[in-house]
Structures are given as structure tokens and as C-alpha cells.
Amino acid sequence: MDDLELPSDLNLALSERVSRINNPLDIEAQEIYLRLKNSTNQMDLKEYLQVKLEYPELNYTEYPLKEFRSIKGVLSIIGMSPNNDNHN
């Protein structure tokens, strides 16, 4: 938990960090989280951790970026969402 970067497996990493933050004996994790809470940097990570602490049952949808990066050749994606333009 030394680095405050977003890891590739966000759900696993958030669960591990929340577990450490909730452990009263893990002073290091609590100090890092306190610094993060008081920081204006890394807003995404701060928000992810706050939500996971409050609602541990929630998970984030992760896109398979590793698989997409490993594709060789041409990739064509065709899709349509008829409700996508119905924003109020």
C-alpha cells in the first residue's frame, strides 16, 4: 500500500486496502488513508476507497484492458444503443 496508484485489479486491491484500513493494528494503512483523505491529488482513488469503505458489497466494473492490448491485427467494434441519445 506504499504506492497510491490504481492497480489493474481494482476490486481485489480495494478489498485488500479496506481490510487493512479497518484493521486497528495496521497503523501504516490508516496513516496512508488519512494522508489520501486530506490530499487533493488522486481523487479517483480517494473516492473509490470511500465508497468501498461505506459499501463493501459494491464492486466496480473493470474492462478487460489487458486482453484488448494483446489483440494483434484489426479489431472492429460495432454497436448501437438506441437509448444513448435520450439524455435529459
Secondary structure, 3 states (H helix, E strand, C coil): CCCCCCCCCHHHHHHHHHHHHHCCCCHHHHHHHHHHHCCCCCHHHHHHHHHHHHCCCCCCCCCCHHHHHCCCCCCCCCCCCCCCCCCC
